[in-house]
Amino acid sequence: MKRPWIHRVRRALLAAGTTAVLAGGLLTATATTSQAATQEPCDIYAAGGTPCVAAHSTTRALYGAYNGPLYQVKRASDGATKDIGLLSVGGYADAAAQDSFCAGTSCVITVIYDQSGKGNNLTQALKGYWPGPAAGGNDNLANAFEAPVSVGGHEAYGVYVAPGTGYRNNHTSGIATGDQPEGEYGVLDGTHYNGGCCFDYGNAETSSTDTGNGHMEAIYFGNSKTWGYGSGNGPWIMTDQENGLFSGVNARYNANDPSVNDRFLTAVAKGGPNLWAIRAGNAQSGGLSTYYSGVRPNVSGYNPMHKEGAIILGIGGDNSNGSAGTFYEGVMTSGYPSDATENAVQANITAAGYSSASTSTGSLTPGSRVSLQATTACCTSDYLRHDDADTKVVISAVNSASSATEKADASWIVRAGLADSSCLSFESANNPGQFLRHYAFELYLNTDDGGSTFAQDATFCPTPGNSGVGHSFQSVNYATKYLRHYDYTVYVASDGGSNAWDSASSWSQDTSWLTASPWG
């Protein structure tokens, strides 16, 4: 009796022991680099007869013998770039290399390398049908520090997608097209999502425009109900098949697709001729559940499929970029993986040891919680806070005797700048989704509407304090104006001008702030 699976396993093991993937997608032979290398997700897929044709991760190797770069960062101070590799062959990210390279400045992730050897790297998504907030209508790049994580006890960083952030490759090799079968999985942060379109990872149009039903096949995660949804209030794992987020065979509601919110989430999608499936599980423990497996949606245009073979991360096929999410690792395969293969991959993921990293406090690193203390002699006990009576932003005294609400009002979560990810935005610690933004030069706390104007009004670039103390925060869209308190109200103000808050008197002190540990 023939046992073809034995030969597939043998080939996979030999490949794992004799090749290493280098930057740019080149394969080079190495003399049994690691004959006993641990089997990682792409080794498991290869043994199952459905090899990876794209493999992306900023946290670990997805092949037991991989020893190339995981991703590239660029620092704001001088524009220099650095590839971030592994601590060992087939191991975990060398996050310390990023920490050292980016010390004293900010960094963005410019490239997420493809470990499969096919060169399917992900880079900044360029302007599509929907423009992004970056120069030229392109999408933002992810701040390299905003998604700290621990994997196997090692420090690492995920890809934090704020609205306006996106990665893409429209010129791929080996990705399924037409009605060809494929599989996909992604390890995501199940607590970071929104209802914007569309936090996707997978197969999309090569034109960055909507070319019709069935031209995409990507994992979607979020709580949008515009096209489809499942049970509960979300978020849901669905598949974006273009002009439809599908939770099952029906166009909108499918009860068998449950809300999921595991801190670390494995999301799986796969599709073939008139067949597709959604599966998911906790990426820290347990197995996968199948939420749908069956024929294509009962809407015209999806059977047969018309997949085009581009790869997207964090956006929709037409560059819809209003979504939010965090990506740690994921792959795309050639062929429709068996449930057994995916179950083995899930066991590998849970064994990898994902866990939350401790959040820093009192620093301007994205993800940190901070309070901003005034430095002018009159006001050194005052902190920047939002006023509960309205949406205005003020300074007032906060101390250990203050109420819990007052302390929380003066606490902020540092985020990568909504309009420029090398700068910063400040999200309210007790009003998630609401950010400091200027309007008519006065500071308010408002909900992010996903628009480019809001993004610019809510983005500030840190500089050394104008008085020589602490930091100052320069408006990204009014380069001469900085965050300033004036008569206990906060504005963006220039050093001299027609507005009262532009007064040159004590301007440098009023625009200088100390970053302190958060009160709440």
Disulfide bonds with the S-S distance in Angstrom:
Cys42-Cys52 2.16
Cys102-Cys107 2.04
Cys197-Cys198 1.90
Cys378-Cys379 2.13
Cys423-Cys461 1.99
